[in-house]
Amino acid sequence: MIKCLIIDDEPLAVVQLEKYVERVPFMECVASCTSATEALDVLSRGNVDVMFVDINMPDIDGVQLVRSLSNPPMVVFTTAYSEYALDGFRVNAVDYLLKPIGFDDFLKAANKVHDMYTLRNASVSLREADESVAAGGENGDSLFVKSDYRILRVPVNSIVYVESMSEYVRIFVDGQTKPIISLLSMKKIEEALPADCFMRVHRSYVVNLNKIKEVSKMRIIYDGDVYVPIGDMYKDTFFEYIDRHFVGKNR
């Protein structure tokens, strides 16, 4: 059972999330708090696997709370303001939920938490995981990665982007609705990908340059509302690439 902590300064929002957690068979709510101070007390006692935390709270906001923790549990941010979504990426949040939160969206986030919880508790060490990625094919046109207890062959040119979630990665592949999740360091998979096609654009993201469809407001846009943020540390290198391939005088 995945143990959840709910943190929101709005009592009605807390009640709603408690009801949603009750409807998910693999989750239980161990505590609810209306401030970061209360939450710190709960977290100091351990026994929390994931925290659903509001970003916009008085005194200490949700992002500050998470950054203050030396070993935070998994995090799902909730917010009424879509512009705060990028803050979630900066602290490796599992997901973020935009208020008003529907149960369908909550369930999607809960399933992501479940996938990561399963990986974290799998009997595979980080060393074994780092050794589980290898180039395949005569031209290195595929990767073999370990996911759960399987070894999967992933064609390199089918990879859209890779997202780092601390000690594991999510590999998003063309034609698949769910990412491949592997207990693997970003450094290891970045080294295995061809540098002429893949680029680190954020501390949590490596993208396939050939799959980019649109760039807007420091974000790489994919189908629908899927996007990858461009980090400040990586923007110069990325836009140098764009300039080299830009047709026209100004972009």
CORPECOR-V89640 format. One record per residue. N is the residue number from 1. RES is the residue in three letters. PHI is phi in radians with two decimals (999 if undefined). D_LAST is the distance of its C-alpha to the last C-alpha in Angstrom with 1 decimal. Layout:
n->N res->RES phi->PHI d_last->D_LAST
n->N res->RES phi->PHI d_last->D_LAST
//
This chain:
n->1 res->MET phi->999 d_last->50.9
n->2 res->ILE phi->-1.52 d_last->47.6
n->3 res->LYS phi->-1.57 d_last->48.3
n->4 res->CYS phi->-1.96 d_last->46.0
n->5 res->LEU phi->-2.08 d_last->45.6
n->6 res->ILE phi->-1.87 d_last->44.2
n->7 res->ILE phi->-2.31 d_last->42.9
n->8 res->ASP phi->-2.80 d_last->42.0
n->9 res->ASP phi->-1.41 d_last->43.2
n->10 res->GLU phi->-1.76 d_last->43.7
n->11 res->PRO phi->-0.99 d_last->47.0
n->12 res->LEU phi->-1.17 d_last->46.2
n->13 res->ALA phi->-1.15 d_last->43.1
n->14 res->VAL phi->-1.08 d_last->45.4
n->15 res->VAL phi->-1.06 d_last->47.9
n->16 res->GLN phi->-1.08 d_last->45.4
n->17 res->LEU phi->-1.16 d_last->44.1
n->18 res->GLU phi->-1.05 d_last->47.7
n->19 res->LYS phi->-1.15 d_last->48.5
n->20 res->TYR phi->-1.13 d_last->45.5
n->21 res->VAL phi->-1.05 d_last->46.6
n->22 res->GLU phi->-1.06 d_last->50.1
n->23 res->ARG phi->-1.45 d_last->48.9
n->24 res->VAL phi->-1.73 d_last->47.3
n->25 res->PRO phi->-1.14 d_last->50.2
n->26 res->PHE phi->-1.75 d_last->48.8
n->27 res->MET phi->-2.19 d_last->48.0
n->28 res->GLU phi->-2.48 d_last->50.2
n->29 res->CYS phi->-1.57 d_last->49.5
n->30 res->VAL phi->-1.62 d_last->51.3
n->31 res->ALA phi->-2.93 d_last->50.4
n->32 res->SER phi->-2.27 d_last->48.4
n->33 res->CYS phi->-2.32 d_last->47.4
n->34 res->THR phi->-1.88 d_last->46.1
n->35 res->SER phi->-2.70 d_last->44.9
n->36 res->ALA phi->-1.14 d_last->43.4
n->37 res->THR phi->-1.09 d_last->46.7
n->38 res->GLU phi->-1.07 d_last->48.7
n->39 res->ALA phi->-1.11 d_last->46.3
n->40 res->LEU phi->-1.05 d_last->46.7
n->41 res->ASP phi->-1.14 d_last->50.4
n->42 res->VAL phi->-1.12 d_last->50.1
n->43 res->LEU phi->-1.14 d_last->47.7
n->44 res->SER phi->-1.13 d_last->50.1
n->45 res->ARG phi->-1.58 d_last->52.7
n->46 res->GLY phi->1.31 d_last->50.4
n->47 res->ASN phi->1.16 d_last->50.9
n->48 res->VAL phi->-2.21 d_last->47.3
n->49 res->ASP phi->-1.67 d_last->45.1
n->50 res->VAL phi->-2.56 d_last->42.2
n->51 res->MET phi->-2.06 d_last->41.3
n->52 res->PHE phi->-1.68 d_last->39.8
n->53 res->VAL phi->-2.22 d_last->38.5
n->54 res->ASP phi->-1.25 d_last->37.0
n->55 res->ILE phi->-1.29 d_last->34.1
n->56 res->ASN phi->-1.60 d_last->34.8
n->57 res->MET phi->-2.18 d_last->38.4
n->58 res->PRO phi->-1.20 d_last->40.2
n->59 res->ASP phi->1.14 d_last->41.1
n->60 res->ILE phi->-1.92 d_last->39.6
n->61 res->ASP phi->-1.44 d_last->36.7
n->62 res->GLY phi->-1.08 d_last->36.2
n->63 res->VAL phi->-1.16 d_last->33.6
n->64 res->GLN phi->-1.06 d_last->35.7
n->65 res->LEU phi->-1.03 d_last->38.7
n->66 res->VAL phi->-1.11 d_last->37.2
n->67 res->ARG phi->-1.16 d_last->36.0
n->68 res->SER phi->-1.38 d_last->39.5
n->69 res->LEU phi->-1.58 d_last->41.1
n->70 res->SER phi->-1.29 d_last->41.8
n->71 res->ASN phi->-2.46 d_last->42.2
n->72 res->PRO phi->-1.23 d_last->40.8
n->73 res->PRO phi->-1.26 d_last->41.6
n->74 res->MET phi->-1.06 d_last->39.0
n->75 res->VAL phi->-2.25 d_last->36.9
n->76 res->VAL phi->-2.13 d_last->35.7
n->77 res->PHE phi->-1.50 d_last->34.1
n->78 res->THR phi->-2.10 d_last->34.8
n->79 res->THR phi->-2.79 d_last->32.9
n->80 res->ALA phi->-1.59 d_last->32.7
n->81 res->TYR phi->-2.18 d_last->29.2
n->82 res->SER phi->-1.10 d_last->26.3
n->83 res->GLU phi->-1.18 d_last->24.1
n->84 res->TYR phi->-1.44 d_last->26.8
n->85 res->ALA phi->-1.05 d_last->26.1
n->86 res->LEU phi->-1.08 d_last->23.9
n->87 res->ASP phi->-1.05 d_last->26.9
n->88 res->GLY phi->-1.12 d_last->28.8
n->89 res->PHE phi->-1.16 d_last->26.5
n->90 res->ARG phi->-1.22 d_last->26.9
n->91 res->VAL phi->-2.07 d_last->30.7
n->92 res->ASN phi->1.00 d_last->30.9
n->93 res->ALA phi->-1.19 d_last->32.2
n->94 res->VAL phi->-1.14 d_last->33.5
n->95 res->ASP phi->-2.89 d_last->32.0
n->96 res->TYR phi->-2.36 d_last->31.4
n->97 res->LEU phi->-2.08 d_last->33.0
n->98 res->LEU phi->-1.63 d_last->31.9
n->99 res->LYS phi->-1.27 d_last->34.8
n->100 res->PRO phi->-1.21 d_last->36.7
n->101 res->ILE phi->-1.59 d_last->37.3
n->102 res->GLY phi->-1.52 d_last->38.7
n->103 res->PHE phi->-1.15 d_last->41.1
n->104 res->ASP phi->-1.04 d_last->39.0
n->105 res->ASP phi->-1.16 d_last->36.0
n->106 res->PHE phi->-1.06 d_last->38.5
n->107 res->LEU phi->-1.13 d_last->40.1
n->108 res->LYS phi->-1.07 d_last->36.9
n->109 res->ALA phi->-1.13 d_last->36.4
n->110 res->ALA phi->-1.08 d_last->40.1
n->111 res->ASN phi->-1.18 d_last->39.8
n->112 res->LYS phi->-1.09 d_last->37.0
n->113 res->VAL phi->-1.05 d_last->39.3
n->114 res->HIS phi->-1.07 d_last->42.1
n->115 res->ASP phi->-1.04 d_last->40.3
n->116 res->MET phi->-1.26 d_last->39.4
n->117 res->TYR phi->-1.07 d_last->42.9
n->118 res->THR phi->-1.09 d_last->44.4
n->119 res->LEU phi->-1.13 d_last->42.4
n->120 res->ARG phi->-1.10 d_last->43.3
n->121 res->ASN phi->-1.79 d_last->47.0
n->122 res->ALA phi->-1.25 d_last->47.0
n->123 res->SER phi->-1.51 d_last->49.4
n->124 res->VAL phi->-2.25 d_last->46.8
n->125 res->SER phi->-1.37 d_last->46.2
n->126 res->LEU phi->-1.08 d_last->42.9
n->127 res->ARG phi->-1.13 d_last->44.2
n->128 res->GLU phi->-1.10 d_last->45.0
n->129 res->ALA phi->-1.16 d_last->41.6
n->130 res->ASP phi->-1.11 d_last->39.8
n->131 res->GLU phi->-1.51 d_last->42.0
n->132 res->SER phi->-1.57 d_last->41.3
n->133 res->VAL phi->-1.91 d_last->37.9
n->134 res->ALA phi->-2.62 d_last->38.3
n->135 res->ALA phi->-1.28 d_last->36.6
n->136 res->GLY phi->-2.25 d_last->38.2
n->137 res->GLY phi->1.46 d_last->38.5
n->138 res->GLU phi->-1.14 d_last->38.8
n->139 res->ASN phi->-1.88 d_last->35.1
n->140 res->GLY phi->1.08 d_last->34.4
n->141 res->ASP phi->-1.53 d_last->32.7
n->142 res->SER phi->-2.47 d_last->34.2
n->143 res->LEU phi->-2.10 d_last->35.0
n->144 res->PHE phi->-1.84 d_last->38.3
n->145 res->VAL phi->-2.23 d_last->38.1
n->146 res->LYS phi->-1.59 d_last->40.9
n->147 res->SER phi->-2.35 d_last->40.6
n->148 res->ASP phi->1.01 d_last->43.7
n->149 res->TYR phi->-1.95 d_last->46.4
n->150 res->ARG phi->-1.99 d_last->44.7
n->151 res->ILE phi->-1.95 d_last->42.7
n->152 res->LEU phi->-1.88 d_last->39.9
n->153 res->ARG phi->-1.65 d_last->38.1
n->154 res->VAL phi->-2.10 d_last->34.3
n->155 res->PRO phi->-1.07 d_last->32.4
n->156 res->VAL phi->-1.05 d_last->29.4
n->157 res->ASN phi->-1.27 d_last->27.1
n->158 res->SER phi->-1.61 d_last->28.1
n->159 res->ILE phi->-1.32 d_last->26.9
n->160 res->VAL phi->-1.54 d_last->23.8
n->161 res->TYR phi->-2.80 d_last->23.9
n->162 res->VAL phi->-2.14 d_last->26.6
n->163 res->GLU phi->-2.00 d_last->27.4
n->164 res->SER phi->-1.53 d_last->29.8
n->165 res->MET phi->-2.19 d_last->32.6
n->166 res->SER phi->1.19 d_last->34.4
n->167 res->GLU phi->-1.60 d_last->36.9
n->168 res->TYR phi->-2.44 d_last->35.7
n->169 res->VAL phi->-2.25 d_last->32.6
n->170 res->ARG phi->-2.00 d_last->31.5
n->171 res->ILE phi->-1.83 d_last->30.2
n->172 res->PHE phi->-1.64 d_last->28.3
n->173 res->VAL phi->-2.12 d_last->29.0
n->174 res->ASP phi->-0.92 d_last->28.1
n->175 res->GLY phi->1.43 d_last->30.9
n->176 res->GLN phi->-2.02 d_last->32.6
n->177 res->THR phi->-1.34 d_last->32.7
n->178 res->LYS phi->-1.98 d_last->33.8
n->179 res->PRO phi->-1.29 d_last->32.4
n->180 res->ILE phi->-1.48 d_last->34.7
n->181 res->ILE phi->-1.86 d_last->35.9
n->182 res->SER phi->-2.37 d_last->37.3
n->183 res->LEU phi->-1.32 d_last->39.0
n->184 res->LEU phi->-2.73 d_last->36.8
n->185 res->SER phi->-1.35 d_last->34.8
n->186 res->MET phi->-1.08 d_last->31.0
n->187 res->LYS phi->-1.00 d_last->31.6
n->188 res->LYS phi->-1.14 d_last->33.9
n->189 res->ILE phi->-1.27 d_last->31.7
n->190 res->GLU phi->-1.09 d_last->28.6
n->191 res->GLU phi->-1.15 d_last->30.8
n->192 res->ALA phi->-1.43 d_last->31.9
n->193 res->LEU phi->-1.53 d_last->28.5
n->194 res->PRO phi->-1.15 d_last->26.9
n->195 res->ALA phi->-1.19 d_last->24.3
n->196 res->ASP phi->-1.36 d_last->22.3
n->197 res->CYS phi->-2.04 d_last->21.6
n->198 res->PHE phi->-2.11 d_last->21.9
n->199 res->MET phi->-2.47 d_last->20.2
n->200 res->ARG phi->-1.38 d_last->21.4
n->201 res->VAL phi->-2.00 d_last->18.7
n->202 res->HIS phi->-2.86 d_last->21.3
n->203 res->ARG phi->-1.08 d_last->25.0
n->204 res->SER phi->-1.90 d_last->26.0
n->205 res->TYR phi->-2.43 d_last->23.6
n->206 res->VAL phi->-2.10 d_last->22.9
n->207 res->VAL phi->-2.04 d_last->20.7
n->208 res->ASN phi->-1.45 d_last->20.9
n->209 res->LEU phi->-1.05 d_last->17.6
n->210 res->ASN phi->-1.35 d_last->18.7
n->211 res->LYS phi->-1.77 d_last->19.3
n->212 res->ILE phi->-1.16 d_last->15.9
n->213 res->LYS phi->-1.85 d_last->15.2
n->214 res->GLU phi->-2.78 d_last->12.6
n->215 res->VAL phi->-2.18 d_last->10.8
n->216 res->SER phi->-2.65 d_last->11.2
n->217 res->LYS phi->0.92 d_last->12.6
n->218 res->MET phi->1.07 d_last->13.4
n->219 res->ARG phi->-2.42 d_last->15.0
n->220 res->ILE phi->-1.68 d_last->15.1
n->221 res->ILE phi->-1.72 d_last->16.6
n->222 res->TYR phi->-2.00 d_last->19.4
n->223 res->ASP phi->-1.10 d_last->22.0
n->224 res->GLY phi->1.12 d_last->23.2
n->225 res->ASP phi->-1.81 d_last->22.9
n->226 res->VAL phi->-1.48 d_last->22.7
n->227 res->TYR phi->-2.61 d_last->20.0
n->228 res->VAL phi->-2.13 d_last->19.7
n->229 res->PRO phi->-1.30 d_last->18.7
n->230 res->ILE phi->-1.78 d_last->16.7
n->231 res->GLY phi->-1.36 d_last->19.1
n->232 res->ASP phi->-1.02 d_last->18.7
n->233 res->MET phi->-1.22 d_last->20.5
n->234 res->TYR phi->-1.99 d_last->18.2
n->235 res->LYS phi->-1.14 d_last->14.6
n->236 res->ASP phi->-1.10 d_last->14.2
n->237 res->THR phi->-1.11 d_last->15.5
n->238 res->PHE phi->-1.13 d_last->13.5
n->239 res->PHE phi->-1.29 d_last->10.0
n->240 res->GLU phi->-1.11 d_last->11.5
n->241 res->TYR phi->-1.09 d_last->12.4
n->242 res->ILE phi->-1.05 d_last->9.0
n->243 res->ASP phi->-1.07 d_last->7.8
n->244 res->ARG phi->-1.15 d_last->11.2
n->245 res->HIS phi->-1.96 d_last->10.7
n->246 res->PHE phi->-1.45 d_last->7.3
n->247 res->VAL phi->-1.82 d_last->8.5
n->248 res->GLY phi->2.21 d_last->7.4
n->249 res->LYS phi->-1.44 d_last->7.0
n->250 res->ASN phi->-2.33 d_last->3.8
n->251 res->ARG phi->-1.95 d_last->0.0
//
